[in-house]
Amino acid sequence: MKPLKLKLENFGSYVDETIDFTEFDEVPLFLISGKTGSGKTTIFDAMCFSLFGSTTDDDNRNGRTAEKLRSDFADAKELTRVTFWFEHQKKNYQVVREPKQDRHKTQKVNLFYEKNGQKKEITKVTDANHFIEDLLGINAEQFRQIVLLPQGKFREFLESDSNNKNELLAELFGTQLYADWTQKMKDQLTTMQTASHDSQKQMEQLMVGITELADQKEPAQWLKTAAELMQQRQQALEKQTQDAKAAQAKAEKLNEQFHVEQNLQQAYNELAKNQAAKQELDQQLPMIQSQQHLIDELQWARQQQSEYDAWQLAQSTVLGLKNSLKQRKSQAKRLDQQLQNLQKSSQALQTQQPLIDQINQQKIALENQLPRYQETAILKQQIQTEQQQLKHLTDEAQSAQTATQQQINQVDQLTRQAQKLQQQTDSRLIERQLEARNVSQKLLERLQTLQQHHQVIIKQQNSLQQAKMAQKQATQNYRTALTEFQTADQKHAALQIAELATHLKSGYPCPVCGSIEHPQPGNLVAQVSLDEIQAAGSALKQARQELDDAQAQLAKTQEKEYGLEEQLKDQVQDYTDELTQLKDASQLPDADLDQLTLELRQRAQTAEKDYAQTQMAIQELKAIQQQQQAEQQKLDQLTQRQQELDQTRQQQAAKMAELNGELTAKLKQLPNEFADLNAAQQQVQVWQNQLQKYQQQTEQTQAELQDYQKQAAAIQATIKRDQESLAEQLQRAQQLQETLQQALQNHDPKAEWSRFETDFKQLNQLESLQQTVNNYQQAIKVNLDRYQHLLKEINNRPRPQIAATQQALNKAAEQRDQKQRELGQLKEQFGQQQKTVHQVEELQKVQGDQQAELDRLADLVNTMNGKNNSNLSLERYVLRHYFKAVLENANRRLHDLTNGRYEFVLDDNSGSNTKWSGLEVSVRDGDVGKVRSVHTLSGGETFVASLAMALSLGEIIQQQAGGIQIDALFVDEGFGSLDPDALNKALNALQTLEGNSRMVGIISHVAELEERIPDQLKVSSKEGKSHVSYQHDFAVN
């Protein structure tokens, strides 16, 4: 995979920036330079995010997740987006990815590529991630390890112990599987131990659960006795089952007889109710007949209702037409009066017409003069504006002259300051200060590690003291529990013996001694109850449990105390060795830790202060030079501005004279009645208002006159129509009344007209009356049918004596239930005890199998966990294999970088514990022919060794990832500690890396690299926004 271009939009400190990596296609090595915080790391965050959807801080250790890298300069509507173009196996790919943000709450991606000449696109995040991993053959973590080499991390790795190396190598080579496997086996051992203890405890609890066998403690004997007890229980259960079946049959027979008598009794009761209902129906007959007569009357009235409603409607219409005619005649009279008033108003308006025509002529004449008034006003305003501008130019010219003189003085002062600072920033002085600062910082880092180690020892000593106190307390608890157990055991035994003594009979053997004669049984003060013996047994069981717990706690505290003592012994030895090495490196062999701390801090403060003062002087010089250049540009701008102001003032004065002459000519052409444009416009508006008012009054009067005339004609037409309708409705009402009167005489010659209203008021009762009569007739039929059915069901049988049968049934049911309860109790007891016996058998078998498996698993866990002759855990053993391959590769590079002087050596001897075993590395110094500690290397030698280690690790990781070739490598930090010769060798090694087939970039802000590497990607920051530029030759100061 080779990067081509990277575009960042509102990502981190980049607003809209494109980085073109093809600028460095033809060079073996280039530099990515920029100040701290300028945005160099953000470039790799964006590259990693575009490919895998996560940044170089995927676990959020530094808060640099993709979502948190949205630019603070981005507007709410603007998107955060990264676009990455790259080449892989001679094919081009483009990835566009957007993190979660306010515009969308999920990550978005668009992946473009070609396949068989067809353009393809992937838009689903999971599909795109799988495609990239399959394409490159590596995941996000491996990409970060292979492409970006953090030198600081590998320097720490080189000087660390086996435990710390284990951490980094496990992360790089992904050997957590072996550590997880070891932990899983350890967890499995703990689980099996717990399960074995639990099953033993469970078996004891189950054995005590059968009261008859509580005195049997040995599982085999307990099971033999339990089999005999189960046979006795089975025989008793079979007999109880037969008794329960006999009681059930008797109860069922009586229950059947009871139900027959109950049904016959119910039939007699229903027959009595049937006869009572028949009498009630006979009493309702007169009322039903009256209701039937009313139904006939109402059905006749319903037939006449439509004509009666039509007659009432005709009557109502006649009354309404009469009232309407009266109202319209009154309205017509009012309209005539209003027409006369409007005609008078129209005549008055016609007499004002001559005056209105005169006003209109004056208005038109004055409107024609308004443009001249407006031109005059514009000229006056323009003259006033020009006068203000002329005054402003005069003031500005005076201020510019003063500022120019002040600027000249400022430039002279900055020139003197720059000359003074140049004398304080000698390059050789800076190199000496930088070397002293680096040495002091490295010694302080080692001192800080030593102090932390010292604190750990103090805490470990406190923990050991606490463990000893806990062990003492556990011993006391164990002794107390043992005493309580012995007391409870003696009491339980005494009570059991006393109980057995009461059952001794001459001729039968004693269960304790076997004798058949009992001349002197124990003297009992009082009779011993079974409850007392069971209570003593429970107390004994509780005491035994407390004794076991105390014994386990004692063993645990003893083991912990031993482990802490061994660990403290190792840590004290490590601390002593580290303190001696630090004293030698600091040239303070007789100093204690406090004196060493004070001296090293003073050295570091002095070196840091000297270096900081020099750096401040450099920064101040750069700032003054920049300020000097800016002030000179400002002086040139002021001089030019002053010349421009003088020329503008002359032009302004000439323009003023021309405008005044034009104004005088225009004022002579205007009338004297109106002083200015505003007065003339106000008079025009007054005349316009008078004309509009007259026009509106005239139009309104004419419109009202026409409207009233139309209303009067419409009312006269309406009055004529209403009179015709009134005559028609009177005739229809008379005809309907005659028809209804004839129908009433035919129905009942004696009836009067009011009969209609009486019947119509009751019409709403018709349906309910019909329903009542129908219900009555249906009830008569149902009553008769039920009577005949009941007679058939009784069939001349006498009334039963149901109470006696009920009493016999209840007694039989009680006997049946009692037998069932007794049977259920026997079944439950038998089933529970049978289940307990089966569980004890299974647990006894499991106990035997578990112990053998526990022994084998414990040996395996100890071996995998490093408790073996070589002190190597399984994961450490695998990592040692990988580390050997790394060192073999690294030695080839280290040989070239050090002219064959140094070679990495992996210690084959096991240390005193796992911390110093398996991954300890030293260097063989060819000049002296001895093996040295990596802690004795100088700063430059340490960097060279770290670089060789880092490059080798990257190469081995690629091989472990399937031999994938990544055509890009970026090395971060560390070059500032090299002398010129070592720096040249390191750069040459990087330039020839992989035969010039890889793009190699160095990330650094060290000034020496800017002077040695001509091809550079420069990252700068202005007002918090990052920008990039390209350099392919050394900058000229």
ChimeraX attribute file (.defattr): number of C-alpha atoms within 10 A of each C-alpha:
attribute: neighborCount
match mode: 1-to-1
recipient: residues
	/A:1	18
	/A:2	21
	/A:3	22
	/A:4	19
	/A:5	18
	/A:6	22
	/A:7	21
	/A:8	22
	/A:9	21
	/A:10	22
	/A:11	29
	/A:12	27
	/A:13	26
	/A:14	27
	/A:15	19
	/A:16	16
	/A:17	17
	/A:18	17
	/A:19	19
	/A:20	17
	/A:21	17
	/A:22	12
	/A:23	17
	/A:24	21
	/A:25	15
	/A:26	9
	/A:27	15
	/A:28	19
	/A:29	25
	/A:30	25
	/A:31	24
	/A:32	22
	/A:33	23
	/A:34	20
	/A:35	14
	/A:36	13
	/A:37	14
	/A:38	21
	/A:39	23
	/A:40	22
	/A:41	14
	/A:42	21
	/A:43	19
	/A:44	18
	/A:45	24
	/A:46	26
	/A:47	24
	/A:48	23
	/A:49	25
	/A:50	28
	/A:51	27
	/A:52	21
	/A:53	24
	/A:54	22
	/A:55	26
	/A:56	24
	/A:57	16
	/A:58	18
	/A:59	11
	/A:60	13
	/A:61	8
	/A:62	9
	/A:63	12
	/A:64	18
	/A:65	20
	/A:66	27
	/A:67	18
	/A:68	15
	/A:69	20
	/A:70	23
	/A:71	18
	/A:72	16
	/A:73	15
	/A:74	17
	/A:75	10
	/A:76	10
	/A:77	8
	/A:78	12
	/A:79	20
	/A:80	25
	/A:81	20
	/A:82	25
	/A:83	23
	/A:84	24
	/A:85	20
	/A:86	18
	/A:87	15
	/A:88	15
	/A:89	10
	/A:90	8
	/A:91	11
	/A:92	16
	/A:93	15
	/A:94	19
	/A:95	22
	/A:96	19
	/A:97	22
	/A:98	24
	/A:99	26
	/A:100	16
	/A:101	16
	/A:102	11
	/A:103	11
	/A:104	11
	/A:105	9
	/A:106	11
	/A:107	15
	/A:108	16
	/A:109	25
	/A:110	17
	/A:111	24
	/A:112	17
	/A:113	15
	/A:114	12
	/A:115	8
	/A:116	6
	/A:117	7
	/A:118	7
	/A:119	9
	/A:120	11
	/A:121	14
	/A:122	16
	/A:123	14
	/A:124	13
	/A:125	18
	/A:126	12
	/A:127	12
	/A:128	21
	/A:129	20
	/A:130	12
	/A:131	16
	/A:132	17
	/A:133	15
	/A:134	11
	/A:135	13
	/A:136	16
	/A:137	17
	/A:138	20
	/A:139	16
	/A:140	19
	/A:141	17
	/A:142	19
	/A:143	22
	/A:144	19
	/A:145	19
	/A:146	24
	/A:147	20
	/A:148	19
	/A:149	22
	/A:150	18
	/A:151	20
	/A:152	14
	/A:153	14
	/A:154	22
	/A:155	19
	/A:156	14
	/A:157	20
	/A:158	21
	/A:159	20
	/A:160	18
	/A:161	18
	/A:162	20
	/A:163	16
	/A:164	16
	/A:165	24
	/A:166	21
	/A:167	13
	/A:168	14
	/A:169	20
	/A:170	19
	/A:171	14
	/A:172	19
	/A:173	19
	/A:174	15
	/A:175	18
	/A:176	15
	/A:177	11
	/A:178	19
	/A:179	17
	/A:180	12
	/A:181	14
	/A:182	22
	/A:183	15
	/A:184	13
	/A:185	19
	/A:186	19
	/A:187	13
	/A:188	16
	/A:189	20
	/A:190	14
	/A:191	12
	/A:192	17
	/A:193	16
	/A:194	12
	/A:195	14
	/A:196	20
	/A:197	13
	/A:198	12
	/A:199	19
	/A:200	17
	/A:201	12
	/A:202	14
	/A:203	22
	/A:204	16
	/A:205	14
	/A:206	17
	/A:207	25
	/A:208	17
	/A:209	14
	/A:210	16
	/A:211	9
	/A:212	12
	/A:213	16
	/A:214	15
	/A:215	13
	/A:216	15
	/A:217	12
	/A:218	10
	/A:219	15
	/A:220	13
	/A:221	11
	/A:222	17
	/A:223	18
	/A:224	10
	/A:225	13
	/A:226	20
	/A:227	13
	/A:228	10
	/A:229	16
	/A:230	15
	/A:231	11
	/A:232	11
	/A:233	18
	/A:234	13
	/A:235	10
	/A:236	14
	/A:237	17
	/A:238	13
	/A:239	11
	/A:240	17
	/A:241	17
	/A:242	12
	/A:243	14
	/A:244	19
	/A:245	13
	/A:246	12
	/A:247	19
	/A:248	17
	/A:249	13
	/A:250	15
	/A:251	20
	/A:252	15
	/A:253	12
	/A:254	17
	/A:255	18
	/A:256	12
	/A:257	14
	/A:258	20
	/A:259	14
	/A:260	12
	/A:261	17
	/A:262	17
	/A:263	13
	/A:264	19
	/A:265	17
	/A:266	13
	/A:267	16
	/A:268	18
	/A:269	11
	/A:270	14
	/A:271	18
	/A:272	11
	/A:273	11
	/A:274	16
	/A:275	13
	/A:276	11
	/A:277	14
	/A:278	15
	/A:279	10
	/A:280	10
	/A:281	14
	/A:282	10
	/A:283	10
	/A:284	11
	/A:285	13
	/A:286	9
	/A:287	10
	/A:288	16
	/A:289	12
	/A:290	10
	/A:291	16
	/A:292	14
	/A:293	10
	/A:294	16
	/A:295	20
	/A:296	11
	/A:297	14
	/A:298	19
	/A:299	13
	/A:300	12
	/A:301	21
	/A:302	14
	/A:303	10
	/A:304	16
	/A:305	17
	/A:306	10
	/A:307	14
	/A:308	18
	/A:309	12
	/A:310	15
	/A:311	20
	/A:312	13
	/A:313	13
	/A:314	20
	/A:315	16
	/A:316	13
	/A:317	15
	/A:318	17
	/A:319	13
	/A:320	13
	/A:321	18
	/A:322	13
	/A:323	10
	/A:324	14
	/A:325	17
	/A:326	11
	/A:327	11
	/A:328	15
	/A:329	14
	/A:330	10
	/A:331	14
	/A:332	17
	/A:333	11
	/A:334	11
	/A:335	15
	/A:336	13
	/A:337	10
	/A:338	14
	/A:339	17
	/A:340	11
	/A:341	11
	/A:342	16
	/A:343	13
	/A:344	10
	/A:345	15
	/A:346	17
	/A:347	10
	/A:348	11
	/A:349	14
	/A:350	10
	/A:351	9
	/A:352	11
	/A:353	11
	/A:354	9
	/A:355	9
	/A:356	14
	/A:357	11
	/A:358	10
	/A:359	14
	/A:360	15
	/A:361	10
	/A:362	12
	/A:363	17
	/A:364	13
	/A:365	11
	/A:366	15
	/A:367	13
	/A:368	10
	/A:369	15
	/A:370	18
	/A:371	11
	/A:372	15
	/A:373	23
	/A:374	13
	/A:375	14
	/A:376	21
	/A:377	15
	/A:378	13
	/A:379	16
	/A:380	13
	/A:381	11
	/A:382	15
	/A:383	18
	/A:384	12
	/A:385	12
	/A:386	16
	/A:387	14
	/A:388	11
	/A:389	14
	/A:390	18
	/A:391	11
	/A:392	12
	/A:393	16
	/A:394	14
	/A:395	12
	/A:396	16
	/A:397	18
	/A:398	12
	/A:399	12
	/A:400	18
	/A:401	15
	/A:402	12
	/A:403	15
	/A:404	19
	/A:405	13
	/A:406	12
	/A:407	17
	/A:408	15
	/A:409	10
	/A:410	16
	/A:411	18
	/A:412	13
	/A:413	12
	/A:414	16
	/A:415	15
	/A:416	10
	/A:417	15
	/A:418	17
	/A:419	12
	/A:420	11
	/A:421	17
	/A:422	13
	/A:423	9
	/A:424	14
	/A:425	17
	/A:426	12
	/A:427	8
	/A:428	8
	/A:429	13
	/A:430	14
	/A:431	12
	/A:432	12
	/A:433	18
	/A:434	18
	/A:435	17
	/A:436	17
	/A:437	21
	/A:438	17
	/A:439	17
	/A:440	21
	/A:441	18
	/A:442	13
	/A:443	20
	/A:444	18
	/A:445	11
	/A:446	16
	/A:447	21
	/A:448	13
	/A:449	14
	/A:450	19
	/A:451	17
	/A:452	13
	/A:453	17
	/A:454	18
	/A:455	12
	/A:456	16
	/A:457	19
	/A:458	14
	/A:459	13
	/A:460	17
	/A:461	15
	/A:462	12
	/A:463	17
	/A:464	20
	/A:465	15
	/A:466	13
	/A:467	20
	/A:468	18
	/A:469	14
	/A:470	18
	/A:471	21
	/A:472	15
	/A:473	14
	/A:474	21
	/A:475	19
	/A:476	14
	/A:477	18
	/A:478	21
	/A:479	14
	/A:480	14
	/A:481	21
	/A:482	19
	/A:483	13
	/A:484	18
	/A:485	21
	/A:486	15
	/A:487	13
	/A:488	21
	/A:489	18
	/A:490	12
	/A:491	17
	/A:492	21
	/A:493	15
	/A:494	14
	/A:495	19
	/A:496	18
	/A:497	17
	/A:498	21
	/A:499	17
	/A:500	16
	/A:501	18
	/A:502	14
	/A:503	8
	/A:504	16
	/A:505	12
	/A:506	11
	/A:507	10
	/A:508	12
	/A:509	14
	/A:510	17
	/A:511	12
	/A:512	8
	/A:513	7
	/A:514	9
	/A:515	12
	/A:516	14
	/A:517	14
	/A:518	15
	/A:519	7
	/A:520	7
	/A:521	13
	/A:522	12
	/A:523	9
	/A:524	11
	/A:525	7
	/A:526	7
	/A:527	9
	/A:528	16
	/A:529	11
	/A:530	12
	/A:531	9
	/A:532	13
	/A:533	20
	/A:534	16
	/A:535	12
	/A:536	21
	/A:537	22
	/A:538	15
	/A:539	18
	/A:540	22
	/A:541	17
	/A:542	15
	/A:543	21
	/A:544	19
	/A:545	15
	/A:546	19
	/A:547	22
	/A:548	15
	/A:549	14
	/A:550	21
	/A:551	18
	/A:552	13
	/A:553	19
	/A:554	21
	/A:555	14
	/A:556	13
	/A:557	20
	/A:558	17
	/A:559	13
	/A:560	17
	/A:561	21
	/A:562	14
	/A:563	12
	/A:564	18
	/A:565	17
	/A:566	11
	/A:567	15
	/A:568	20
	/A:569	11
	/A:570	16
	/A:571	17
	/A:572	16
	/A:573	10
	/A:574	14
	/A:575	18
	/A:576	12
	/A:577	11
	/A:578	16
	/A:579	20
	/A:580	14
	/A:581	15
	/A:582	20
	/A:583	18
	/A:584	12
	/A:585	13
	/A:586	16
	/A:587	11
	/A:588	15
	/A:589	14
	/A:590	11
	/A:591	13
	/A:592	11
	/A:593	16
	/A:594	10
	/A:595	12
	/A:596	20
	/A:597	16
	/A:598	10
	/A:599	15
	/A:600	19
	/A:601	17
	/A:602	13
	/A:603	18
	/A:604	20
	/A:605	15
	/A:606	16
	/A:607	22
	/A:608	19
	/A:609	14
	/A:610	18
	/A:611	21
	/A:612	15
	/A:613	14
	/A:614	18
	/A:615	14
	/A:616	13
	/A:617	17
	/A:618	17
	/A:619	13
	/A:620	15
	/A:621	20
	/A:622	15
	/A:623	13
	/A:624	17
	/A:625	17
	/A:626	11
	/A:627	16
	/A:628	20
	/A:629	15
	/A:630	12
	/A:631	18
	/A:632	16
	/A:633	11
	/A:634	16
	/A:635	20
	/A:636	13
	/A:637	12
	/A:638	19
	/A:639	15
	/A:640	11
	/A:641	16
	/A:642	17
	/A:643	13
	/A:644	12
	/A:645	17
	/A:646	14
	/A:647	10
	/A:648	13
	/A:649	17
	/A:650	11
	/A:651	11
	/A:652	15
	/A:653	13
	/A:654	10
	/A:655	12
	/A:656	17
	/A:657	11
	/A:658	11
	/A:659	15
	/A:660	14
	/A:661	10
	/A:662	12
	/A:663	17
	/A:664	11
	/A:665	11
	/A:666	14
	/A:667	15
	/A:668	9
	/A:669	11
	/A:670	16
	/A:671	13
	/A:672	9
	/A:673	8
	/A:674	15
	/A:675	11
	/A:676	17
	/A:677	17
	/A:678	13
	/A:679	13
	/A:680	18
	/A:681	15
	/A:682	12
	/A:683	15
	/A:684	18
	/A:685	13
	/A:686	11
	/A:687	16
	/A:688	15
	/A:689	12
	/A:690	13
	/A:691	16
	/A:692	11
	/A:693	10
	/A:694	15
	/A:695	13
	/A:696	10
	/A:697	14
	/A:698	16
	/A:699	11
	/A:700	12
	/A:701	16
	/A:702	14
	/A:703	11
	/A:704	14
	/A:705	18
	/A:706	12
	/A:707	12
	/A:708	16
	/A:709	14
	/A:710	11
	/A:711	13
	/A:712	17
	/A:713	11
	/A:714	12
	/A:715	15
	/A:716	14
	/A:717	10
	/A:718	14
	/A:719	18
	/A:720	11
	/A:721	11
	/A:722	16
	/A:723	14
	/A:724	11
	/A:725	13
	/A:726	18
	/A:727	12
	/A:728	12
	/A:729	19
	/A:730	15
	/A:731	11
	/A:732	14
	/A:733	19
	/A:734	13
	/A:735	11
	/A:736	17
	/A:737	16
	/A:738	10
	/A:739	14
	/A:740	17
	/A:741	13
	/A:742	11
	/A:743	12
	/A:744	18
	/A:745	13
	/A:746	10
	/A:747	12
	/A:748	10
	/A:749	10
	/A:750	8
	/A:751	13
	/A:752	11
	/A:753	12
	/A:754	8
	/A:755	12
	/A:756	17
	/A:757	12
	/A:758	12
	/A:759	18
	/A:760	15
	/A:761	10
	/A:762	13
	/A:763	16
	/A:764	11
	/A:765	12
	/A:766	17
	/A:767	10
	/A:768	11
	/A:769	16
	/A:770	14
	/A:771	10
	/A:772	14
	/A:773	17
	/A:774	12
	/A:775	11
	/A:776	14
	/A:777	12
	/A:778	11
	/A:779	14
	/A:780	14
	/A:781	10
	/A:782	11
	/A:783	15
	/A:784	13
	/A:785	11
	/A:786	13
	/A:787	17
	/A:788	11
	/A:789	12
	/A:790	18
	/A:791	13
	/A:792	9
	/A:793	13
	/A:794	17
	/A:795	9
	/A:796	8
	/A:797	9
	/A:798	10
	/A:799	13
	/A:800	16
	/A:801	12
	/A:802	16
	/A:803	12
	/A:804	10
	/A:805	17
	/A:806	17
	/A:807	10
	/A:808	14
	/A:809	20
	/A:810	14
	/A:811	11
	/A:812	19
	/A:813	18
	/A:814	13
	/A:815	15
	/A:816	21
	/A:817	15
	/A:818	13
	/A:819	20
	/A:820	19
	/A:821	12
	/A:822	14
	/A:823	21
	/A:824	15
	/A:825	12
	/A:826	19
	/A:827	19
	/A:828	11
	/A:829	14
	/A:830	20
	/A:831	14
	/A:832	14
	/A:833	20
	/A:834	16
	/A:835	13
	/A:836	19
	/A:837	21
	/A:838	13
	/A:839	16
	/A:840	23
	/A:841	15
	/A:842	13
	/A:843	18
	/A:844	16
	/A:845	11
	/A:846	14
	/A:847	16
	/A:848	11
	/A:849	12
	/A:850	15
	/A:851	14
	/A:852	10
	/A:853	12
	/A:854	17
	/A:855	11
	/A:856	11
	/A:857	17
	/A:858	16
	/A:859	12
	/A:860	16
	/A:861	21
	/A:862	15
	/A:863	18
	/A:864	23
	/A:865	20
	/A:866	20
	/A:867	16
	/A:868	12
	/A:869	8
	/A:870	18
	/A:871	22
	/A:872	25
	/A:873	23
	/A:874	18
	/A:875	21
	/A:876	28
	/A:877	19
	/A:878	16
	/A:879	22
	/A:880	21
	/A:881	12
	/A:882	17
	/A:883	22
	/A:884	15
	/A:885	14
	/A:886	21
	/A:887	21
	/A:888	14
	/A:889	18
	/A:890	23
	/A:891	21
	/A:892	15
	/A:893	23
	/A:894	24
	/A:895	16
	/A:896	15
	/A:897	25
	/A:898	16
	/A:899	11
	/A:900	15
	/A:901	16
	/A:902	23
	/A:903	21
	/A:904	23
	/A:905	18
	/A:906	15
	/A:907	14
	/A:908	12
	/A:909	12
	/A:910	17
	/A:911	16
	/A:912	11
	/A:913	15
	/A:914	20
	/A:915	19
	/A:916	20
	/A:917	24
	/A:918	29
	/A:919	28
	/A:920	23
	/A:921	21
	/A:922	20
	/A:923	21
	/A:924	17
	/A:925	16
	/A:926	13
	/A:927	9
	/A:928	9
	/A:929	10
	/A:930	9
	/A:931	15
	/A:932	17
	/A:933	14
	/A:934	18
	/A:935	17
	/A:936	15
	/A:937	15
	/A:938	13
	/A:939	18
	/A:940	18
	/A:941	19
	/A:942	22
	/A:943	26
	/A:944	26
	/A:945	26
	/A:946	24
	/A:947	28
	/A:948	25
	/A:949	25
	/A:950	25
	/A:951	22
	/A:952	21
	/A:953	26
	/A:954	21
	/A:955	20
	/A:956	20
	/A:957	22
	/A:958	21
	/A:959	12
	/A:960	15
	/A:961	18
	/A:962	10
	/A:963	13
	/A:964	16
	/A:965	19
	/A:966	20
	/A:967	17
	/A:968	16
	/A:969	21
	/A:970	19
	/A:971	22
	/A:972	18
	/A:973	17
	/A:974	21
	/A:975	24
	/A:976	19
	/A:977	21
	/A:978	20
	/A:979	13
	/A:980	11
	/A:981	9
	/A:982	18
	/A:983	21
	/A:984	14
	/A:985	17
	/A:986	22
	/A:987	18
	/A:988	14
	/A:989	17
	/A:990	23
	/A:991	20
	/A:992	14
	/A:993	17
	/A:994	12
	/A:995	9
	/A:996	15
	/A:997	15
	/A:998	22
	/A:999	25
	/A:1000	22
	/A:1001	24
	/A:1002	24
	/A:1003	23
	/A:1004	22
	/A:1005	19
	/A:1006	16
	/A:1007	11
	/A:1008	13
	/A:1009	21
	/A:1010	19
	/A:1011	11
	/A:1012	13
	/A:1013	17
	/A:1014	16
	/A:1015	21
	/A:1016	23
	/A:1017	24
	/A:1018	19
	/A:1019	20
	/A:1020	19
	/A:1021	17
	/A:1022	9
	/A:1023	6
	/A:1024	15
	/A:1025	18
	/A:1026	20
	/A:1027	19
	/A:1028	20
	/A:1029	12
	/A:1030	16
	/A:1031	16
	/A:1032	14
	/A:1033	11
	/A:1034	13
	/A:1035	9
	/A:1036	4
	/A:1037	3
